[in-house]
Amino acid sequence: MIEIETSTESYGLTSVLNFRDLGGCQTEDGQRVKRGVLFRSASLDSASKKDLLKLSSLGIRTICDLRAPVETRSRPDRILPDSSARYVKIPVVPRNIEYMCAYRRLGGLISGKFRKIDFEELMIEQYGDFVLRFSAEFATLLKIVSCRENLPVLIHCTGGKDRTGFACALIQAVLGVSEKTIGDDYLMSNSSMAGFEEKMWKTIFFMRFFGITREKLLPLVEVRKHYLDNSFNTIRKEYTTLEDYLKKGLGLEKRYAAELRSFLVEP
């Protein structure tokens, strides 16, 4: 059973979607991931002054932004007040962002290319891409999180559910959390993202005139267990073990995993 404070209500945040503490869940050897040192969320571009003050009170030292340059330019994070938090951009540009940029243009909509995309299949493939295409980016993230001076850390992308979801699942796996517990925590984004679908649909409502329905785009809005399953299956297929993925895929020395566990796991 997963025991973790994971809702925005736990911190009283109303303008930052999908914010929660990654700590609290149990590892397979009976220890527990520390609270208050690793947080995850959606972007901070719409954060209210009140919520920024609350985030600042958590003592966050490092904010890792996984969004693509086109996302950070159009909706830059709001800065935490009176904070020395360091902002680190680690751009992960997955297939859904590439496709949205390419086919949302009028030509792609009129030609029907956008309408022909199977977004569920796209998302499944994207989670494999996290393992295969973005080794440098996720290696950088793990190095940051495994350094005590950088903690507490906030990891986010746009919705805080896919790129952030994989990043946090990977960290939890390194810490020794079971895949079942990792999957349960990952799926909490669906309840923590209340209103995200409506917000997204309002942004791109014009697509309905080109035959793009809510149902068509739903795979982009939700997290689904088989998305994350494909990440772990890809690791097993390409590297056999998590340890080999860290070493051969991400190029990380064993000390990073050991340091991560020493900072983020407690009896």
C-alpha positions as CSV (number, residue, x, y, z in Angstrom):
1,M,0.0,0.0,0.0
2,I,1.3,3.4,-0.9
3,E,1.4,6.0,1.9
4,I,2.3,9.4,0.6
5,E,1.1,13.0,0.7
6,T,0.4,13.6,-2.9
7,S,-2.4,16.1,-3.4
8,T,-2.3,19.9,-3.9
9,E,-4.5,20.1,-0.8
10,S,-1.5,18.8,1.3
11,Y,0.2,22.1,0.6
12,G,-2.8,24.4,0.0
13,L,-1.7,25.2,-3.6
14,T,-4.5,26.2,-6.0
15,S,-2.7,27.6,-9.0
16,V,0.1,25.0,-9.5
17,L,-1.3,21.8,-10.9
18,N,-0.1,18.3,-10.0
19,F,2.1,19.5,-7.2
20,R,3.1,16.8,-4.7
21,D,5.9,15.5,-2.6
22,L,7.6,12.4,-4.0
23,G,8.5,11.3,-0.5
24,G,6.5,8.9,1.7
25,C,6.3,5.8,-0.3
26,Q,7.9,2.6,1.0
27,T,10.9,0.8,-0.6
28,E,11.0,-2.9,-1.2
29,D,13.4,-3.3,1.7
30,G,11.0,-1.7,4.1
31,Q,12.6,1.8,4.2
32,R,10.8,5.0,3.2
33,V,11.5,7.8,0.7
34,K,12.1,11.1,2.7
35,R,9.5,13.8,2.5
36,G,10.3,17.4,1.9
37,V,13.4,17.0,-0.4
38,L,11.9,16.1,-3.8
39,F,8.8,17.7,-5.3
40,R,7.1,17.5,-8.7
41,S,4.5,19.7,-10.4
42,A,3.2,21.2,-13.6
43,S,4.7,24.4,-14.8
44,L,4.8,27.6,-12.7
45,D,3.8,30.0,-15.4
46,S,0.3,30.5,-13.8
47,A,1.4,30.3,-10.2
48,S,-0.2,33.0,-8.0
49,K,1.8,35.2,-5.7
50,K,0.3,33.3,-2.7
51,D,1.4,29.9,-4.1
52,L,4.8,31.2,-5.0
53,L,5.3,32.2,-1.4
54,K,4.2,28.8,-0.2
55,L,6.7,27.1,-2.6
56,S,9.4,29.4,-1.4
57,S,8.7,28.4,2.2
58,L,9.5,24.8,1.3
59,G,13.2,25.9,0.9
60,I,13.5,24.7,-2.7
61,R,17.0,25.2,-3.9
62,T,16.8,23.8,-7.4
63,I,14.0,23.9,-10.0
64,C,14.5,21.5,-13.0
65,D,12.4,22.5,-16.0
66,L,12.0,19.7,-18.5
67,R,10.0,21.7,-21.0
68,A,11.0,22.3,-24.6
69,P,12.4,25.7,-25.6
70,V,9.1,26.6,-27.4
71,E,7.2,25.9,-24.1
72,T,9.5,27.9,-21.9
73,R,9.5,30.9,-24.3
74,S,5.7,31.1,-24.5
75,R,5.0,30.4,-20.8
76,P,8.1,31.2,-18.7
77,D,8.0,30.1,-15.1
78,R,7.2,32.7,-12.5
79,I,10.1,33.2,-10.1
80,L,9.9,32.3,-6.5
81,P,10.0,35.5,-4.4
82,D,13.0,36.1,-2.1
83,S,14.4,32.8,-3.2
84,S,17.9,31.8,-4.2
85,A,16.5,28.8,-6.1
86,R,18.6,27.9,-9.1
87,Y,16.6,27.3,-12.3
88,V,18.0,24.5,-14.5
89,K,16.6,23.9,-18.0
90,I,16.9,20.3,-19.2
91,P,14.8,20.4,-22.4
92,V,13.2,17.1,-23.3
93,V,11.3,17.4,-26.6
94,P,9.2,14.3,-27.0
95,R,7.1,13.2,-29.9
96,N,3.8,14.8,-28.8
97,I,5.5,18.2,-28.6
98,E,7.1,17.7,-32.0
99,Y,3.8,16.6,-33.6
100,M,1.8,19.4,-32.0
101,C,4.2,22.0,-33.3
102,A,4.3,20.5,-36.8
103,Y,0.7,19.6,-37.4
104,R,-1.2,22.2,-35.4
105,R,-0.3,24.6,-38.2
106,L,-3.1,25.3,-40.6
107,G,-1.6,23.2,-43.4
108,G,-1.4,20.1,-41.2
109,L,-5.0,20.6,-40.0
110,I,-6.5,21.1,-43.5
111,S,-4.6,18.2,-45.0
112,G,-5.9,15.9,-42.2
113,K,-2.4,14.8,-41.1
114,F,-3.1,15.8,-37.5
115,R,-6.4,13.9,-37.5
116,K,-4.7,10.7,-38.6
117,I,-2.3,10.5,-35.6
118,D,-3.0,7.8,-33.1
119,F,-2.2,9.7,-30.0
120,E,-2.3,6.7,-27.7
121,E,0.2,4.9,-29.8
122,L,2.3,8.1,-29.9
123,M,2.3,8.3,-26.1
124,I,3.4,4.7,-25.7
125,E,6.3,5.2,-28.2
126,Q,7.2,8.5,-26.4
127,Y,7.7,6.6,-23.1
128,G,10.1,4.3,-24.9
129,D,11.8,7.4,-26.3
130,F,12.5,8.7,-22.8
131,V,14.8,5.7,-22.3
132,L,16.3,5.7,-25.8
133,R,16.5,9.3,-27.0
134,F,17.1,11.4,-23.8
135,S,19.9,9.7,-22.0
136,A,21.9,12.9,-21.5
137,E,18.9,14.8,-20.2
138,F,17.9,12.3,-17.6
139,A,21.5,11.6,-16.6
140,T,21.9,15.4,-15.9
141,L,18.7,15.3,-13.8
142,L,19.9,12.3,-11.7
143,K,23.2,14.0,-11.1
144,I,21.5,17.1,-9.8
145,V,19.2,15.2,-7.5
146,S,22.0,13.1,-6.2
147,C,23.9,16.2,-4.9
148,R,22.9,17.2,-1.4
149,E,23.6,20.8,-2.0
150,N,20.9,21.0,-4.6
151,L,18.1,19.7,-2.4
152,P,15.2,20.3,-2.0
153,V,14.5,19.9,-5.8
154,L,11.4,20.6,-7.7
155,I,11.0,18.8,-11.1
156,H,8.4,19.9,-13.6
157,C,7.4,20.0,-17.2
158,T,4.2,21.5,-18.6
159,G,1.6,19.1,-17.0
160,G,4.0,17.4,-14.6
161,K,2.7,14.0,-15.8
162,D,4.8,12.5,-18.7
163,R,8.3,13.8,-18.7
164,T,8.1,14.5,-15.0
165,G,6.3,11.3,-14.5
166,F,9.0,9.2,-16.1
167,A,11.8,11.2,-14.3
168,C,10.2,10.6,-10.9
169,A,9.4,6.9,-11.7
170,L,13.1,6.5,-12.6
171,I,14.2,8.1,-9.3
172,Q,11.8,6.0,-7.3
173,A,13.2,2.8,-9.1
174,V,16.7,3.8,-8.2
175,L,15.6,4.3,-4.6
176,G,14.2,0.7,-4.5
177,V,10.5,1.4,-4.7
178,S,8.5,-1.4,-6.4
179,E,7.1,-1.0,-9.9
180,K,3.6,-1.5,-8.4
181,T,4.0,1.4,-6.0
182,I,5.7,3.5,-8.7
183,G,2.7,2.9,-11.0
184,D,0.2,3.8,-8.3
185,D,2.0,7.0,-7.7
186,Y,2.3,7.8,-11.4
187,L,-1.5,7.4,-11.9
188,M,-2.2,10.0,-9.2
189,S,-1.5,12.6,-11.8
190,N,-5.0,11.9,-13.3
191,S,-6.7,13.1,-10.1
192,S,-4.1,15.8,-9.4
193,M,-4.7,17.3,-12.9
194,A,-8.4,18.2,-12.4
195,G,-9.3,20.9,-14.9
196,F,-6.3,20.3,-17.1
197,E,-8.3,18.7,-19.9
198,E,-10.8,21.6,-19.9
199,K,-7.9,24.1,-19.9
200,M,-6.2,22.3,-22.8
201,W,-9.4,22.0,-24.8
202,K,-10.1,25.8,-24.4
203,T,-6.6,26.5,-25.7
204,I,-7.1,24.4,-28.9
205,F,-10.9,24.5,-29.2
206,F,-10.5,25.6,-32.9
207,M,-9.4,22.1,-33.7
208,R,-13.0,20.8,-33.5
209,F,-13.6,22.6,-36.8
210,F,-11.1,20.2,-38.3
211,G,-12.6,17.0,-36.9
212,I,-10.3,16.8,-33.8
213,T,-12.5,15.7,-30.9
214,R,-11.9,15.6,-27.1
215,E,-11.8,11.8,-27.3
216,K,-9.0,12.0,-29.9
217,L,-6.8,14.2,-27.7
218,L,-7.6,12.4,-24.4
219,P,-4.5,10.2,-24.6
220,L,-2.4,13.4,-24.5
221,V,-4.2,14.6,-21.3
222,E,-4.3,11.4,-19.2
223,V,-1.6,9.2,-17.9
224,R,-2.1,5.5,-18.5
225,K,-0.3,2.7,-16.8
226,H,0.8,1.1,-20.1
227,Y,2.6,4.3,-21.0
228,L,5.0,3.9,-18.1
229,D,5.1,0.2,-18.5
230,N,6.7,0.8,-21.9
231,S,9.5,2.7,-20.3
232,F,10.4,-0.1,-17.9
233,N,9.9,-2.7,-20.6
234,T,12.3,-0.7,-22.9
235,I,14.9,-0.6,-20.1
236,R,14.6,-4.4,-19.7
237,K,14.8,-5.0,-23.4
238,E,17.7,-2.8,-24.2
239,Y,19.7,-3.0,-20.9
240,T,18.3,-6.0,-19.0
241,T,18.6,-4.4,-15.6
242,L,18.2,-0.9,-14.1
243,E,21.8,-1.0,-13.0
244,D,22.9,-1.6,-16.6
245,Y,20.7,1.2,-17.8
246,L,22.2,3.7,-15.3
247,K,25.7,2.6,-16.3
248,K,25.5,2.0,-20.0
249,G,22.5,4.0,-21.0
250,L,23.0,7.1,-18.8
251,G,26.7,6.8,-18.3
252,L,26.4,7.1,-14.5
253,E,28.8,5.8,-12.0
254,K,27.5,3.6,-9.2
255,R,28.2,6.4,-6.7
256,Y,25.3,8.5,-8.1
257,A,22.7,5.8,-7.2
258,A,24.3,5.3,-3.8
259,E,24.3,9.0,-3.0
260,L,20.7,9.3,-4.2
261,R,19.7,6.6,-1.7
262,S,21.7,8.1,1.1
263,F,20.0,11.5,0.7
264,L,16.5,10.3,-0.1
265,V,15.8,7.1,1.9
266,E,15.4,6.8,5.6
267,P,14.5,3.8,7.9
